[in-house]
């Protein structure tokens, strides 16, 4: 991946700047396939994502962006050097676009079955996908799902901070199957940027409902609609 990235950057330097397509949202979906995830749990994640893109509220959020639409990609991650794109960047504007994307998600094979839990590597890879695509989003979000602590928390903190400084928001979906307070860990060490949040799935069986809620929240252009009781969003950075 590093060699491909360097080659791409060199090509861009020779050919000159590329005109980016403006979209309302660039959304990176990062799916955990580390060794702690069995095949049934992977299937729950993939089917949950696929079903979410068929939901009327999700489709409505996409359609309200009008001619701009949203650009979405999905990749799988485990160890520090183990990330691979399952679905390349895809522009979604209509219900038909969302349905086609859902079908591709549903048939996406698992790409890793072993490896650690490098959340830092996932965030860094998500950033590289945004840097090298043809889109420029008014909002840019990396959506990280996982069921474990990062292998290197201090590295994750540094990678998160660099991403946020670059205008990227990071949201987390904490699956609490084996670590009951993983949501707190994600709050402290993963998420960042204005309106960032952690969604919770108490188990893998809860993942489909959790990713559904999360996508509605992320695609919605109006974060005020998601204000929690007692939280003043106007005071957020």
C-alpha atoms as one frame of an Amber mdcrd trajectory, in Angstrom:
protein
   0.000   0.000   0.000   2.859   2.391   0.819   4.451   1.797  -2.588   1.120
   2.326  -4.347   0.562   5.550  -2.403   4.010   6.914  -3.286   3.531   5.995
  -6.937   0.143   7.731  -7.009   1.524  10.897  -5.424   4.399  10.950  -7.898
   1.974  10.577 -10.787  -0.119  13.462  -9.476   2.964  15.655  -9.205   3.778
  15.001 -12.871   0.248  15.303 -14.246  -0.760  18.339 -12.162  -3.707  18.855
  -9.811  -6.915  16.911 -10.409 -10.243  18.715 -10.181 -12.143  17.160  -7.283
 -15.856  16.389  -7.398 -17.643  18.190  -4.560 -19.860  15.951  -2.408 -21.776
  16.614   0.769 -20.001  13.806   2.643 -16.983  11.534   2.268 -17.686   8.486
   4.424 -15.143   5.740   5.140 -16.570   2.549   6.670 -13.840   0.636   8.554
 -14.879  -2.932   9.498 -12.981  -4.930  12.135 -11.878  -8.381  10.906  -9.174
  -9.035  13.519  -8.657 -12.455  15.112 -11.308 -11.752  17.764 -13.997 -11.658
  15.039 -15.346 -15.039  13.935 -17.071 -15.608  10.602 -20.572 -15.371  12.054
 -19.694 -12.018  13.638 -18.248 -10.792  10.346 -21.469 -11.792   8.610 -23.502
  -9.837  11.170 -21.422  -6.729  10.479 -21.738  -7.034   6.711 -25.442  -7.870
   6.666 -26.091  -5.047   9.143 -24.324  -2.539   6.890 -26.108  -3.851   3.809
 -29.523  -3.639   5.476 -28.821  -0.099   6.719 -28.363   1.193   3.169 -31.849
  -0.110   2.331 -33.438   1.812   5.193 -35.785   4.665   4.264 -34.189   7.086
   6.731 -30.682   6.384   5.402 -31.845   6.704   1.810 -33.690   9.901   2.708
 -30.506  11.333   4.194 -28.663  10.545   0.972 -31.362  11.994  -1.270 -31.595
  15.251   0.666 -28.012  16.040  -0.403 -29.392  16.612  -3.913 -27.024  16.717
  -6.851 -23.933  16.517  -4.612 -24.645  13.146  -3.022 -22.262  11.290  -0.720
 -19.133   9.272  -1.526 -18.690   6.025   0.432 -16.013   3.348   0.627 -15.621
   0.275   2.846 -12.434  -1.468   3.950 -11.491  -4.242   6.367  -8.749  -3.954
   8.972  -6.836  -5.924  11.591  -3.081  -5.523  12.265  -0.973  -2.437  11.604
  -0.211  -3.424   7.981  -3.425  -5.336   7.289  -6.044  -3.144   5.666  -7.763
  -3.825   2.346 -10.519  -2.091   0.402 -13.649  -4.183  -0.115 -15.697  -1.560
  -1.976 -13.994   1.336  -3.728 -15.316   4.894  -3.540 -18.902   4.995  -4.769
 -21.107   8.044  -5.329 -24.621   7.685  -3.877 -27.400  10.122  -4.791 -30.566
   8.060  -5.158 -32.397   5.091  -3.671 -31.201   2.984  -6.602 -27.587   3.941
  -5.854 -28.018   2.959  -2.192 -29.640  -0.348  -3.121 -26.820  -1.219  -5.520
 -24.258  -0.345  -2.835 -26.146  -2.551  -0.365 -25.939  -5.512  -2.755 -22.178
  -5.067  -3.091 -21.784  -4.888   0.690 -23.791  -8.064   1.197 -21.516 -10.116
  -1.030 -18.204  -8.678   0.206 -15.962 -11.602   1.230 -13.853 -11.532   4.357
 -10.265 -10.577   3.495  -8.405 -11.334   6.788  -8.954 -13.979   9.466  -5.931
 -13.373  11.681  -4.213 -10.322  13.050  -4.171  -7.817  15.866  -6.318  -4.786
  16.566  -4.578  -1.775  15.078  -7.230   0.922  15.263  -4.458   3.437  14.566
  -3.679   1.630  11.324  -7.363   1.702  10.392  -7.648   5.460  10.965  -4.438
   6.126   9.043  -5.588   3.957   6.141  -8.956   5.736   6.118  -7.138   9.065
   5.843  -5.091   7.803   2.903  -8.267   6.738   1.089  -9.639  10.252   1.493
  -6.389  11.846   0.333  -6.239   9.797  -2.865  -9.835   9.820  -4.057 -11.493
  12.100  -6.619 -13.923  13.676  -4.155 -13.888  16.681  -1.856 -16.463  16.388
   0.898 -17.951  19.274   2.819 -17.891  16.776   5.671 -15.344  13.961   6.007
 -15.980  11.054   8.382 -14.134   7.850   9.228 -16.559   5.367  10.790 -14.653
   2.728  12.804 -16.378  -0.400  14.130 -14.545  -2.686  16.539 -14.737  -5.026
  19.530 -11.335  -4.493  21.155  -8.717  -2.100  22.483  -6.102  -0.779  20.093
  -2.736  -2.551  20.097  -0.957   0.783  20.647  -3.115   3.410  22.331  -0.520
   6.200  22.255  -0.092   5.715  18.499  -3.870   5.822  18.092  -3.994   9.123
  19.997  -1.398  10.651  17.677  -3.060   9.372  14.505  -6.477  10.558  15.686
  -5.149  14.036  16.478  -3.504  14.367  13.053  -6.718  13.292  11.330  -8.812
  15.791  13.270  -6.325  18.576  12.536  -6.748  17.683   8.852 -10.499  18.243
   9.023 -11.583  14.620   9.445 -14.180  13.557  11.999 -13.787  10.093  13.552
 -16.794   8.231  14.962 -16.756   4.848  16.666 -19.071   1.879  16.999 -18.085
  -0.076  20.101 -19.178  -3.726  20.202 -19.211  -4.625  23.894 -19.138  -8.426
  23.578 -15.839  -8.917  25.404 -14.935  -5.470  26.796 -17.915  -3.907  28.618
 -16.405  -0.406  28.798 -15.059  -0.290  25.241 -17.313   2.673  24.521 -15.479
   4.680  27.198 -12.135   3.688  25.662 -13.372   4.838  22.241 -14.588   8.116
  23.747 -11.173   8.769  25.282  -8.863   7.499  22.552 -10.572   7.151  19.162
 -13.247   9.690  18.332 -12.477  13.284  17.456 -13.737  16.348  15.645 -16.919
  18.414  15.985 -20.028  16.308  16.688 -18.019  13.068  16.897 -19.696  10.287
  18.869 -19.589   6.639  19.885 -22.499   4.347  19.040 -22.857   1.191  21.183
 -23.774  -2.385  20.281 -24.077  -4.501  23.425 -23.327  -7.607  21.351 -22.751
  -8.545  17.723 -26.456  -9.347  17.509 -27.083  -5.664  18.287 -24.697  -4.469
  15.574 -27.276  -4.147  12.750 -29.458  -1.782  14.797 -26.417   0.157  16.020
 -24.912   0.698  12.563 -28.341   1.740  11.313 -28.571   4.446  14.000 -24.990
   5.478  13.338 -25.396   5.891   9.594 -28.537   7.996   9.982 -26.615  10.240
  12.343 -23.579  10.514  10.109 -25.420  11.122   6.860 -27.787  13.686   8.375
 -26.629  17.213   7.494 -28.163  18.638  10.697 -26.252  17.610  13.867 -28.597
  19.680  16.032 -31.178  16.955  15.513 -28.960  14.622  17.538 -28.435  16.808
  20.576 -28.385  14.741  23.748 -30.266  15.938  26.826 -28.141  18.467  28.688
 -25.625  18.836  25.844 -25.159  22.240  24.231 -23.815  21.600  20.740 -23.127
  25.294  20.258 -20.333  24.948  22.803 -18.668  22.070  20.986 -15.453  22.835
  19.073
